[in-house]
Amino acid sequence: MIKVGVLGARGRMGSEVCRAVRSADDMELVAAVDQGDSFEALTAAEVVVDFTHPGVVMDNIKWCVERGLHVVVGTSGFDPSRVDTVRSWLTDDSAGNVLIAPNFGIGAVLMMHFAQKAAPFFESVEIIETHHPKKVDAPSGTAYRTAELVAAARAEAGAAPSPDATTTEVEGARGADVDGVRVHAVRLSGAIAHQEVVLGGHGEIFTIRHDAMDRESFMPGVLLAVRKVPELDRLTIGIETLLGL
């Protein structure tokens, strides 16, 4: 049995993770920790799943790494500098591994994969993500990671920047610029997690879209990460390799 602790256990995603772990035949939930709780219960775990807040997640990861615990992170807000900081904590003496996933939804991961494959073949590409209005960061971690993958694929193929003749704009109207890819964040009541990658060429538009209707859709990916993180090498970004992509 894999002994699992959950950080952010009373949140929307954390409570769903707790239910999924309890239902898994090969896992035992040994700690459900949230704001104000002692972390000591987590020392009984082998793997800690973090769905907390960008403002506290770095301290959470460091606490776990210092105690040799494996960590699966679903909290967003990871730009390259934060990833580099986590990597610096994972020395040869570290017993635990860390997996940071921008998204655990199988469909969402495939969306990112397909967007990366398609990006070099189109002149233009932009990303539109829509989430519930209680989400604290923008753009989402998924959209940010998608933009990074798309930009890298286009750079490797020698593709030119997406054309854009804009010279005058209200600040933010063209969205955020992530490595040359425009990302637009919508916060809308009734939404959960949705993303479109829109690619344009001569006489055609190709749209790759993923919609998460229920947070339960992320659980197969979370459980897969919990099972696999002890076998990984120090720091892993995303669950793509776990799916054979």
ChimeraX attribute file (.defattr): number of C-alpha atoms within 10 A of each C-alpha:
attribute: neighborCount
match mode: 1-to-1
recipient: residues
	/A:1	10
	/A:2	17
	/A:3	18
	/A:4	25
	/A:5	29
	/A:6	27
	/A:7	27
	/A:8	23
	/A:9	23
	/A:10	18
	/A:11	14
	/A:12	12
	/A:13	19
	/A:14	22
	/A:15	17
	/A:16	17
	/A:17	30
	/A:18	24
	/A:19	14
	/A:20	17
	/A:21	24
	/A:22	15
	/A:23	12
	/A:24	13
	/A:25	9
	/A:26	12
	/A:27	17
	/A:28	17
	/A:29	23
	/A:30	21
	/A:31	21
	/A:32	22
	/A:33	20
	/A:34	18
	/A:35	13
	/A:36	6
	/A:37	10
	/A:38	9
	/A:39	17
	/A:40	9
	/A:41	13
	/A:42	22
	/A:43	17
	/A:44	15
	/A:45	18
	/A:46	20
	/A:47	28
	/A:48	28
	/A:49	28
	/A:50	25
	/A:51	24
	/A:52	24
	/A:53	18
	/A:54	14
	/A:55	11
	/A:56	11
	/A:57	21
	/A:58	17
	/A:59	11
	/A:60	18
	/A:61	21
	/A:62	17
	/A:63	13
	/A:64	21
	/A:65	21
	/A:66	14
	/A:67	13
	/A:68	18
	/A:69	25
	/A:70	27
	/A:71	29
	/A:72	25
	/A:73	26
	/A:74	24
	/A:75	23
	/A:76	25
	/A:77	22
	/A:78	20
	/A:79	11
	/A:80	8
	/A:81	9
	/A:82	12
	/A:83	16
	/A:84	12
	/A:85	12
	/A:86	18
	/A:87	15
	/A:88	10
	/A:89	16
	/A:90	20
	/A:91	11
	/A:92	7
	/A:93	9
	/A:94	15
	/A:95	15
	/A:96	24
	/A:97	23
	/A:98	28
	/A:99	24
	/A:100	22
	/A:101	25
	/A:102	24
	/A:103	24
	/A:104	24
	/A:105	22
	/A:106	18
	/A:107	16
	/A:108	23
	/A:109	23
	/A:110	16
	/A:111	19
	/A:112	26
	/A:113	16
	/A:114	14
	/A:115	25
	/A:116	20
	/A:117	14
	/A:118	17
	/A:119	25
	/A:120	22
	/A:121	13
	/A:122	19
	/A:123	16
	/A:124	21
	/A:125	27
	/A:126	22
	/A:127	25
	/A:128	18
	/A:129	23
	/A:130	22
	/A:131	21
	/A:132	15
	/A:133	13
	/A:134	10
	/A:135	15
	/A:136	13
	/A:137	12
	/A:138	19
	/A:139	24
	/A:140	25
	/A:141	19
	/A:142	23
	/A:143	27
	/A:144	26
	/A:145	21
	/A:146	26
	/A:147	26
	/A:148	17
	/A:149	19
	/A:150	29
	/A:151	22
	/A:152	16
	/A:153	18
	/A:154	21
	/A:155	15
	/A:156	10
	/A:157	12
	/A:158	10
	/A:159	16
	/A:160	12
	/A:161	14
	/A:162	15
	/A:163	9
	/A:164	8
	/A:165	5
	/A:166	7
	/A:167	5
	/A:168	7
	/A:169	8
	/A:170	6
	/A:171	8
	/A:172	9
	/A:173	9
	/A:174	14
	/A:175	16
	/A:176	18
	/A:177	14
	/A:178	17
	/A:179	14
	/A:180	15
	/A:181	21
	/A:182	19
	/A:183	23
	/A:184	22
	/A:185	18
	/A:186	17
	/A:187	17
	/A:188	13
	/A:189	11
	/A:190	9
	/A:191	16
	/A:192	18
	/A:193	20
	/A:194	19
	/A:195	25
	/A:196	20
	/A:197	25
	/A:198	18
	/A:199	22
	/A:200	17
	/A:201	12
	/A:202	8
	/A:203	5
	/A:204	8
	/A:205	12
	/A:206	14
	/A:207	13
	/A:208	16
	/A:209	18
	/A:210	19
	/A:211	17
	/A:212	17
	/A:213	11
	/A:214	10
	/A:215	14
	/A:216	14
	/A:217	16
	/A:218	20
	/A:219	20
	/A:220	15
	/A:221	21
	/A:222	24
	/A:223	19
	/A:224	14
	/A:225	25
	/A:226	23
	/A:227	14
	/A:228	14
	/A:229	22
	/A:230	19
	/A:231	10
	/A:232	16
	/A:233	12
	/A:234	20
	/A:235	20
	/A:236	19
	/A:237	14
	/A:238	21
	/A:239	24
	/A:240	17
	/A:241	10
	/A:242	14
	/A:243	12
	/A:244	6
	/A:245	9
